[in-house]
Amino acid sequence: MTDSSAAQGTGGTPVASRHKGKAIALAVAAAVGGFLFGFDSSVINGAVEAVQGQFELSGVVTGFVVAIALLGSALGAWLGGRLSDRWGRTRVMVLGAVLFFVSSVLSGFAFAAWDLAIWRVMAGVGIGIASVIAPAYIAEIAPASMRGRLGSLQQLAITLGIFAALLSDQLLATSAGGAANELWLGLEAWRWMFLVCVVPAVVYGVLALRIPESPRYLVAQGRRDEARAVLADVLGAEEDPEQRVEQIEQTIRKDEALAQQASLRGPALGLLPVVWVGILLSVFQQFVGINVIFYYSNTLWQAVGFEESDSFTYSTITAVVNVVVTFIAIALVDKVGRRPMLLVGSAGMTLTLGLMSVAFTQSFEVPDPERAGEVLTQLPGGWGVTALVAANAFVVFFGATWGPLVWVLLGEMFPNRIRAAALGVAASAQWIANFVITLSFPELLDRFGATVPYATYATFALLSFVFVLTKVPETKGVELEDMEGLQVERRSRRASA
C-alpha cells in the first residue's frame, strides 16, 4: 500500500478522520447513559404535584419520594464501579438499561407512595450505574488528544436529558390539560411521564449490546487480540495499538505485583489522597447549589415577578442555557486544560452566587393571591433583574466548567488499578451531596430566606477555587497509564509521576 493510499480509507475518507469518527461514535453511545441519567432524575419534577394529590401525601413524604432516587443513585454508583471490574463495562451498561426500563414501567403503574418510592430507588440505582460507567468507558476508549472533549459528552448528554424530560413533561401535561388528568388508555399524564422513559432505556440497552468492550478490561481478562482490535479501530495512526496494549499489560503486571495496594485504602483518613480528591470534586460540584436552580427555580422566577404558570417556560430556558454552554467545555477542554477552566468556573460561581445572595437581602413578602394564608417573596425594581441575570450567569459558569469537567477528571485521574472502584466511590459521594442539598434548601429557605443558602453556596464555590488551586493536578494530554503519582504543578515545576 502506498503512502497516499494508506492515508485514505474507503471512498477517499482520511484514515485519521475515520478513526476519530469511530471514537466519537463509541463515546456518544456510552454517553446515552448520561441522557438517561438526566432524563430520569428530572422527569419526576413534572409529576410531583399530581403524585402528591393522587396519593394524598404530606409535603415531607412527597419530598422523600422525590429525593429517595438520589440515595438509590449513590448505591448504583458504588455497585457499578465494582461490578464493571468483574463483568465488564458494557454488561453493566446493559444492567443499568434494564433497571431503567423496569422502574419506568412500574413507576407508571404505581398504586401507592411506598411502591413508587421503591421503583424510584430502582431507577436511582440505574442512574448511579450510568453515572459511573459512561465516563470510565469513554476515558478508556478515547485517544489522549480527544479524551477531554469526548468525556465532556457525558455532561452534554445529562443536560440534554434534563431538557428532554422537562419538554416531555410539558407536552404530556398540556395534552391532558394537567398532569393529574387522564391522557391515554385510562392513565393520567403523570404516569405517562414515567412510561416514556422506556424509550431511551431501550436505546441505551441496544447500544450497550453493540459497542465493543473496554480494551483495558479485555487485556485484564487475557483477551489481548480483541483489545488490540478495539484500539486499532479508535486510535488509527495517532498511536500504535500494539504499544498501547503492551503499556496496559505493564500496568496490569505492576498492579498484580502491588496487589495489596489495589484497594482504595490509604493514609489520608483511611483512603488514598487521589480518592479524596475525587470525592471532594464531586461534593463541591453539588455544594455550589446547581440543583437548587433546577429543582427549585419556581421560587426564584416568582420572586422576580413572573407568574407561577410561566415558571416551566423559564426553567426550560435555563435548561437550554445549560446545554448550550456545555459546548464551550467541549471546545476548550483539550486546548486550555482542566485546571484553568475549573478555576475560572469557581471564580465566576462565587461572584454570581454572591450577587444572588446580596439581591435577596432586599426581598420582602407579599400575600399569595392564589393561596390564602401563604406569602410570596418579591424583589424590588432592578434587584429582581439582577438575581435573574446572576442565576443564569451561574448556570453558564457551571455548565461550561464544573458540570462537564468533574466527569472528565473522574474518568481519567485515577490509576488503572482502582479507576472503576474509585470512580464509584466519588460518584456515590456526589449523589449523597445532591441529596443533602436537595433536602436542606427548603428548610434553609423557610428559616432564613434565600440570602443564607445562596451565601452558603457562594462560600463553597470559593472553597472549590482554593481546592483546585492546591490539590487538583492537570491531566490534559496525559495517558491513563501515566496517571499514577500525578502531582499539582507549582509554578515552573512540571506535574510528574
N, C-alpha and C positions, 0 to 999 in steps of 0.2 A: 504494500500500500504506500502510495506517495505521501509526501508531507501535506500536499494540498488536499488529498482525499481523506487523510487522517483527521484533518481539521473540520471535515464536513460530515454530517450524518446523512441519513436517508432524506432524499429530497432537497439536499443542499443546506440542511439545518446545521449550524455550527455545533460541534460536539459539546463544547463547554456550555453553550446555551441550553442544549437538550438536557444535560445532566443537572444544571441548575433548576430547570423546569421540573425535573423529577423530584429533586429535593424539596422544592416548593410544594408540589402536589402532595407529597407524603406529609409535610408539615401541616398543610391545610386539612388533610384527612384527620390527622391526630387532633387538630385544634377544634374539630367539630364537638369534641368533648367539652371544650370551653363554651361553645354555643349552648349546649345542654345545661352546663353549669349556670350561665347567666339566665337562660330561659326559665329553668325550673325554680331557681331561687327567687325570681321576680314575679312569676306568674300568679302567685297567691295574693299579690297586692290588690289585684282587681276583684278578688273573691272574698276579701276579708269581711266587709260589712254584710254581704249576703250569707256567708257562713255563720257569722255571729247571730244574725236574725233567724236563720234556718234552725239552728240548734239552741237558740236562746242562751247564749253564752255571756258570762260577765267579761269585762274588759281584761281582767287578769288572765282568764282562761283563753280568751282569744289571742292575747299576746303570746301565751305559751304555745298554742298551736302553730302560730306563725314562726316563732323563734326556734322551736324544737328541731326543725330541719337542720339548723346550724350545728347542733350537737351531733346529729347523725353524720353531718359532713366532716366533723372532726374525727369521728370514728372511721369513716370511709377513707380519709386521708392517711390515717395511721395504718389501717389494714392494707390499703392499696400499695404503699411503698414496700411492705413486706411480701405481699403476695406476688408482686411483679418480679421480685428476685427469684421466686420459686416457680412460677407459672410462665413468666414472660410478660412483656408489656402488652402485646396485642390481646392475649387471652383475658387479661384483667380489664382491658377496654371493653371486651365483649360482656364481661360480668357487669360492668357499670351500665352498659346499654340495656341489659336485661332488667336490672334493678329500676332504671328509669321507666322502662316500658310497663312493668308490673305495677309499680307505685302509681303511675299516671292513671291506669285503668281503675285501680282500687280506690284512689282518691276521688275519682269522678263518680264512683258509686257508694261513697261513704254514707253511713246511716247514723253516725253519732260523732261527737267531738273526739272521743277516745280512739276510735278506729281511724279517723282522719289523721290524728296525731301519729299513730303507728305508721301509716303509709307515708307521712311526711318525713319521718325518721328514715324509712327505707329510701325515699328519694334523696335525702341528705347523704346517705351512705354512697349512693351513686354519684352525687355531686362531688363528694370528697375524693372518690376514686379518680374521677375525671380531672380534678384539680391537681392531682399528683402525677398521673401517668402522662398526660399530654406534654408538659414541659420537660419531663425526663426523656421521653421518646424523641421529641424534637431536638433536644440538645445532643442526643446520641446519634442521630441520623444526619445532622446538618454539617456541612463543611464549616471550618472555623471562621472563615471570612463572612459567612452568612448567618451564623448562629444567633446573633442578637436580633436581626430582622425576623428570622423565622420564629424565634422564641417569642417575639412580640405578637405574633399571630394569635397566641393563646388569649392575651388580653383583648385583642380586637374581636375575637370570637365571643368572649364574655360580654363585651359591650353590645355587640350585635344581638346576642341572645336576650339581653335586658330590653333592648329596643323592640325586638320582635315580640316579647312577652307583653309589654305594655300596649303595643299596637293590636295584638291578638285580643287582649282583654277588652280594649276599647271597641273593636269591631263586634265581638260577641255580645257585649253588654248593650251596645247601641242597637244591634239587630233584634234583641229581645225586649228592648225598652227598659232595661235594667238588669243587673247581674242576678237578681233574685227571681226574675221572671222566666217562665218556661220558654225554651228555644226550639229544640228538635227532639223527636222521639220521646216526648214527655219529660225530658230532663231540663233542669234550669241552666241558664247561661254559665253560672259559676262552675257547674260540673263539666261543661264542655271546655272551660279554661284549662282544666287538668287533663281532659281526654286528648286535646290536641297535642300534648307533649309526646304522644306515642309516635308522631311523625318524625321529629328529629331523633328520637330514640332508635327507631328502625334504621334511619340513615346512618347513624353512628355505628350501630352494630354491623351493618353490611360493610361499611368502610373498614372497620376493625378486622373483619374476616379477610379482607382483600389486600391490606398493606403488609409489607414484609416485617419480620421481627427485628428488633433492635440488634445491630451487629455485636454489641458488647455482650448481650445476653447469649447470642449464638456462640460466640467464642468461649464464653464461660461454660457452655454445655458441650463443648468439643465439636461443634458444627462449624468448623473453620471455613470450609469451601462455601457454605451458604453465607457466612459473614462477609467473605471476600467478594462474593457476587453482589450483595447488597451495597457494599461500599463502592464497588466499581460503578454501580448504577447511579449513585448520587454524587460521587466525587469527580468522576471524569478525569481530565488531565490535571486538575488542580493539585491532587495528591496521589501518591502511589497506594492503591488499595492493599497490596501485599505488605507494604511497610506499615500501614496503619494496623493491619491485623497483627503483625509482629509486636507493635507497640502495645496493643491491647493485651496480647499474650504475656508480655513482660510485666505489665501492671498486675495481671491476674496472678502470675507466679509470685510477684512481690507481695501481693495481698495474702496469698496462701502461706508464705513464709512468715507473715506478720498476722497470722490468723487471730491471735489474741487481741489485735488492735482493730479488728473488723467491726467491733461494736461501737456504739456512739458514746460510750463511757469515757470520761477524761477527767483532767484535774480541775476544770472550771465548774464548780458546783455540780460535779457528777457527770458533766458532759464535755465533749471536745469543744474547744473555743470556736471552731468553724460552725458547729451545730448551733451554738448560742447566737452567732452572727445571723444565721438563717432564721432562727426563732424571732430575734428582735427585728429583723427586716419585716417579717410577717406581722408582728404585733404593731409596729409603727405604721405599717400600711393601713391598718384598720383603726388605730387610735387617733389618727388625724380626722376621723369622723366622716369619711366619704359616704358610708351607707346611711348616715343621717340625712344627707342631701337627697338620696334616692328613696329611702323608706318614709321619711317624714317631711318631704318637701311641701306638702299641702300647707303646713303651718307657716312656712316662710312666704309662700305665694299669697296667702290670705293676709299676712302681716303687712305686705307692701301694697295692699289694696285690691287684689284680684278676687273675683267671686270663686266660691268653692267649686262651682260647676266647671270652671275653667282650669282647675288645678291639674287635671290629667294632661291637658294640652301642654302646659308649661313644664310638667315633669318629662313629657316626651321630648320636648325641645332640649332639655338638659341631657337626656339620654343620647340624643343625636350629637350634641356637642362632644360628649364623652367618646362616641365612636370616631368622629372626625379627627380629634386631636391625637388619637392613638396612631394615626398615620405619621404624625410628627416623630414619634418614637421610632417607628419602623424605618423612617428615612435617615435618622441621625444616629441610632444606637451603635452601629458598627463603624461610624466615622468619628463621632465625638467621644464615645466611650460611655460606660455605665456610671462611674462616679461623678463626672461633671454634671450629667443630666439629673442625677438624684439630688445633688447639692442645689442646683437651680430650682428643682421642684420643691425641696424643703423650704428654701427661702421664699418662694412665691406663695406656698401654702401658709407659711407663718404670717406673711403680710396680709393675705386675703382673709384668713380666718380671724386675725386680729381686728381687721376693719369691720367684719361682721359683728364681732363682739362689741366694738365701740358703737356701732349703729344701733344695736339693741339696747344700749343704755338709755336711749332716747324713747323707748317704747312706752305706750300707755294702753290701757284696757278699755274696751267699749262693749256694751251688751251685744250678744249674738242675736241677730234678728230672726234666725231660723230655729234657735234652741233656747227656750225660756230658762232663765237662771244661769246660762253659760255666758262666758265672755270671750272676746277675740283680742289678740294682741295686734296693735297697729303701730306703724312708724310714721312720724310726721314728715311732710314735704320731701326734701331731697334725700333724707335718710333711708326711705324705702327703696328708692332707685339705687342708692349706694349699696345696700345689702343685697339687692338683686344682682347687680353687676359683680360684686365681690364673690357671691355664691358661684356664679358661672365662671369667673376667673379662677376660683379654687378648683373647679372641675377641670378646667383647661390645664392647670399646673399638675394636678394629679394624673389626669388621663394621658398626658404627654411624657410623664416620668415615672412616678412611683407605681402607678397602675400596672403598666406592662413590664417595667424593668425589674421589679421584685420577682416576677415569674421567670424572667430570663436568668437572673442570678441564681434563683433556687434550682433551676435546671442544670446549671453549669458549674457552680462554685465548689461543690463537694467532691472530695476524692472518690474515685471509681468504686472503691470497696464499700462505701457507705452511702452512695448517692441516693438510691431509692429509699432506704430507711430514713436517712436524714431529711430528705425532701418530705417524706410522710409526716415526720415529727413537726417540721416547720409549718407545713400546711395545716396540720391539726391546731397548732398554736394560732394560726390565722383565723380559723373558724371559731375558736373559743373567744378570741379577741373581738370578732364580729358579733358574737352572741352577747358579750358584755356590753358593747356599745349600743347594740340594738335594744337591749332591755333597760339600760341605765338612762338613755336620753329622755324618755317621757317623764321619769321621776325627777331628773335634774331640771327639766323644763317647768314642771309643776312647782317645784320648791324655789327655784332661783331665777326663773325666766331664761331667755335664750342667751343672755350675756355670759353666764358662767360656763355652760357647756362649750360654747364656741371659743371662749378664752382657754378652756382646758385643751381643746383640740389644737389651738394655736401653740400652746406650750409643748405638746407632743411633737408638733411639726418642727419647732425649734430644736428640741432634743434630737430629732431624727437627723438634722443637719450636723450636729456635733458627732453623732454616732457614725454617720457615713464618713465624715472627715477623718475620724480616728481609727475606725475598725473595719471598714469595707474595702477590700482590695479591688483593683481594676482587673477585669477578666477579658477585656477586649482582645481578640486575636490569639488567646492562649488555648492550646489544645487541652481537651479534657484530661488527657493522660498527664498533663503537667500542672494540674491544679493543686497537687499535694504541696503544702507548705507555702502557698502564695501569701505574700505579705502586703500590707498597706505601703504605698510609696511615700517616702519622706523626701521632699524637695527633689534633689537630683538622684537619690538612690532608687534604683530600679527594683520593682517587685520581682522577687525570685523565689525559687524553691529552696 
